[in-house]
């Protein structure tokens, strides 16, 4: 077993909602439908970035830097939501103005400082978002993030449609993997880049899975841009890895899997993150992607016929020139959550009022495009679905429709 302090503490001190065979199928759309965008008569310059006619918001993504275009599609998702909302009349009649900031992977602090000039940050998606805690707390700007790392998630002014708190791990998907792939837990491997953000994220997952009996025999620390995957794949062979995951983008996922094929290394389950749910992953990985599992807490695009809100996302992100991604769905859900909270404020739109409204939303599924979560209390969703790459396509593996949902949530020690 791994000897990291986080995992050891988890064994001794973690609290766990009783784990049983409690993964059950559930349809999407379990929360109250919302339609927050539309005409109205809101007036008043009530706070920073708010006028009689408009609300100016910021969004931040890693676009330039060492990983060019990393979250371009997520920025397009936010552009699409703003255009969609304005096409309906804005929020209570106020038009949304969007100011875009490029954190370029390594320039996030300065962008958060600039964003303080707007009313709120909406739909942010960046790797090193922890550096935003200090400047945004100082200026009091609220954020409804597309996704955020645990350190930023626990800030009082940050909310997520599908929270990722540092001390909670949903276990339902890992229970299902044990049942579906007997022995998968015997020799697990986790890879992540040599940064505090990625290591905290990986260690949190390990701490939760450890409680289900997953033995993480190998933990590999990589560079941000891995040139040679050979040594890492050799470690997978030596440890006879049965379960593999990593905290990485599609470039690193594709590189790792290509090297595994080159060396003839196979594992029982390769469990990829939602970031690979995009055609670009299959294009980069090629046939090496075959068999990869992708766990999602957002709806699969193939379900769009049943989900009008997912149709909205797909339509508008394409209008902006973007490609649909699972993380992009979370950005759209963040926009919808923000608009819902603002709509409830009527004319008196203030930062304080926005945060109060967000704290009061305890059941959220973005009109069925994600598993039900509790943004107000920052509780993660226990719902998931799995896709698998087969014949160069993403194919639904489990459940047959909607999401599978579990009440098994592990409480683990938070990273510093």
N, C-alpha and C positions, 0 to 999 in steps of 0.2 A: 504493500500500500504506500501511497505517497506520504511524505512526512512534512508537507507544508503546514505552517501554523494554522492556517485557515481550516484545513481538513481535520487536523487533530482536534482543534476547538470544536468543530462541528460534531465530532464523535462524542465528545464529552458533554457539550452544552446545548446542542441544537434541540429545538422543539419541533415536533412534527405532527401535523394533523394525521390521525391514524390512517395507515396505508393498507388498502385492501383491494380487491378486484372491483373497484368502483369507477372504472372508466366506462362511461355510457355514451351512446350516440345521442346527439342533440341537434336540432335544426338550427340554421342561422336565423337571425332576426328575432332574438329573444327579448330584446330591450324595446322600450317604447319608441316608435318611429319619430324622427324629427325632420323638420323642414324649415330651417332657420333663415334662409335667404328670401328676401322679397321686398316689396315696396312698403313705405311707411312715412311717418312725419317726424322722425327724430330730429332734434335741433340742439344747438349749443356746443360751444368749444369747451368741453367738460374736462379734458385732461390732455397730457402730452400726445400729440398726433391726432387729436380728434377735433373736427370742425363741424359746422352745421351740415356740411354735405359729404364729408368723407372721414374715413378712419385709415391712418397710415400704419402699416405693419411691416416688420422686417422678417426675412427668412435667411438662414445661413446653411450653406452646404460646402463640402470639400469638392471643388471643381478643378482648380489648378494644382500646382505643386507636384510632388513625387508620384502621385497617382492621377494623372490628368483625366478629367471627366468622371471621377469616381461616383459622385452623386448628382450628376447632371440630370438624370431622369427623375430624381426626387425633387430637384428644383423645378423641373417642368410640371411635376404633379401639383406643386404649390401654385405655380403660374396658372395652371388649368383650373384649380379650385377658385382662385380669385376671379378669373374670367367668367366661370360658371355662375358664381354667386352674384356678380355684377350684372350678368345677363338677366337675372331674376329681379333686380332692383336693389341689390346690395343687402345691407342688414338694417332693417327698419328704415329703409330709404337712403342710408348713408352708403356711398360707394367705397369699396376697399381699394387702397393704393398699396402696392407691394414694392418694397425696396430690397434688392437682393445683395447679399454679401458672400464673398468667396473666402472661406477659411483656409483653402489651399493646403489642407492637412496640417501644416505647421504654423499657421498664422491666425489661429482662432481668437486669441486674447484681444487683439486689436479690432477684430470684427464685432465681437460682443460689445466693446466700448462704443463703437459707432452705432450699433443697433439701439443703444440706450436713448437715442434721439427720437425713436418711434414709439407708438403706443404699446406694442407687444411684439414678441417674436413668435412666429407660427411656422410649424412644419420643419424645424431645424433637423438636419441629419449630418453629423460630422463625427469623426473618430475621437478626437481629443476634446470633447465638450466639457471635461472637468475644469478646464482653465476658465470657463465662462462663469463659474460659480461666484467668484469674488466681484468682478465688475457688474454683473447683473443684480447681485444682491445689494451692492452699493447704490445703484441708480433706481432700484425698485421696479424694473421692468418685468412683467410676467412673461412666461413662455409656455406655449402649448406645443411641445416637441413632437416631431414624427416618431423618432426614437431617441433615447438618451441613455448614456451609461449610468450605472448605479450611483456614482458620486453626485452627478448633476440631478438625477431623479429625486434624490432626497432633499434638495433645496426647496424651501417653502414656496418659492415663486415659480416652480416648474411642475407642469402637469403633462400627462401622456394619455392618449386614448387607450393604450395597452401598456400599463406601467411595467418598468423593469427595476423594482426596488432592490437595493443591495443586500437585503436580508431575507429575500423570499425566492424560492425556486419551485416552479410548478413541476410536479413529478409524473403526471399522468402519461406523458409520451414515453418516458423511460420505463415505466411499468409495462406499457404495451410492447415495447421492444423486447423486454425480457420474456414475455409470453409468446410473442410471435417468432423470436429467434433464440431458442434455448441455448444457453451458454454464452450469450453475447457479452455478459458482464465479467467474464473470467479474466480477460487481460485488455483493459481499456487504455486508450492513448489520447492525450490532449496536446495540441500544438497551438501556440500563440506567439505574437510578436513581442519583442523585448521592450514593452512599454508598460507603465503602471496600469493604464486603462485596460489594455487587453488582458493583462495577467489577472487583474481583479475580476474581470468578467469570466475568464476561464476558471479561476479558482472557486468562484461562487457556484458555477455549474458542477464542478467536481464535488464540492461539499454536499450539494443536494443529492447527486447520484450515488455518492458513497453510502448514503443511508439506505439505499436500495440494494447494496451489495456489489456495486460496480467497483472493480479493483483497478485503479489507474496505475498500471505498472510502469507507464512511460509518460513523462511530461516534457515536451520539447519546446525550447525557446528559439524562435527564428528571428531573422531580420525583417524589417518592414517590406523590403524588396528582396525576396529570396532568389539568388542566382543559381545555387546548386542544391537541389532537393535530395541528392543521393544519400548523404549521411543520415538524414531524417528517415528516409524510407528503409535504409539498412537497419535502423533502430526498430522500426515496426516489424521487420522480419525477425530480428533477434528476440523481441518480446512476444512473438507469435500473437500479434494484436488481433483481438476479436471485435473490438469496437473502436472506431476512429472518428474524432471530430476536431475542429480547430476554429479559433476566432480569427477570421480572415475574410478578405474580399475575393471576388471571383478569379482574379489573376493568380493569387496564391493557391486557391482551391484547384484551379485547372492545372497549375504547374505541379502540385503535389500528386494529383491523380495520374497525370501523364508519366511521371517518374515511377509510380507504383506499377503501371503497366509495363514500362521498360524493364523493370527489375523482376517482373513476375510475382509481385507481392499482392496477395489477396487477403481481405479481412471479411469477417462475417457481415458487419454493418458499417458502412461509411455514412455518417450522419451529418449532412451539410446544413449550414445555416440558411435562413430565408434569403440572404443576399444573392444566392446563386439561382434564385427562381427568375431567370431572365434568359432569353435566347443567347445572349453574349457568352454565358457560361458554357453552353453546349458547343458553341462555335469555337471557343478557346480550348476546351478539354477534348473535343472530338469524341472518338469511341471510348476514350478513357472514362468518360462520364457515366457510361452504362452501369446500371445497378445502384447508383448513388441515391440515397434517401434524402428528402428535404422535408423537414418539419416546419409547418406553418401555423400561425395563429390568425392569419388573414384568409379570406376566401380564395379559392382557386379561380383563375380567370375563366375556366371552362364552365363555371357556375353562373356566369353573367346573365344568362337568359332568365334565371330565377331571381336575380337581385338587381333591381333598377338602380340602386346606388352604385353598384359596381359598373353598370353600364355607363353611368355618368362619368366615373373616373376614367374608364377606357376611352370614352369619346373625347374628353377634354385634354387628357395627357397627349393623345395623338394629335389633336388640334395644335398643341404647343410644340409639336415636333419631337416629343419624347416617346420612350418605349415603356410599356407597363412593367412594373416590378412589384414584388410583395412589399418592400419598404415604401414604395410610392403609394401603395394603398394605405399604409399607416400615416403617411403625410396627408393624404386626402381626409382620412378619419380625423386627424388633428385639426385640419381646417374646419371640418364639420362641427367638431367639439367646441372650438373657439367661437364659431358663429352662433352656435346654440346658446352658449353662455352670454355672449354679447346681446343677442336678441332679447334675452330675459331682462336686461337692464333698461330697456326702453330708450329714452333720450339721455338718461344720466349714465353715460358710459365712462367709467373710471377704472384705473388699474386695480384699485382696491376692490371695487365692485366686481370686476372680472374674476379676481381670485376667489372671492367669496362665493360667486356663482359656480365656479369650477369645483370648489370643495363640496358643493351640495349635489354633484352628479355622481351617483353611486352604481348606476347600471348603464353600461355603454357598449354598443356593438356597431356603431356607425351605420345604422340601418341594414345590419346583416353582413357587412363586409369584413368583420373581424369577430373573434370569440368574445363573449361577454366579459368585461372587466370592470373594475371599480376605480375610475380616475380620481374621485374625490378623496378616497382613503389610500390611494396609491397601492392597490392590491392587484396582482397580475391575474391574467385569465388562466383558468385551468383547462381551457379548451384548445384543441389542436386538430390538425389533419396531417397526413403524410402523403407526399408524392414520391414517385420513383422515376428515374430516367430509364426509359425503355425504347429501343430503336430510335434513339435521337430525339425523343419527345418526353415531356413531363406527363406522367400518367398517375391518376389518383390511385393510391394504394389502400388507404384506410382513413375514415370510414367510407361507406359507399356514397354518402351524401352528408352535407352539413359538417359539423364538427363532432369530435368525441370530447366529452368533458369529464373532468375528475376534480374531486375536492381535495386531493392530496397535494398539499403545499408545505414544503419544508421551510422552516425558519432557521437561517444560518447566520453566523456572525458577520457583520458588515465589514467591508474593507475600510481602511482608514481614509 
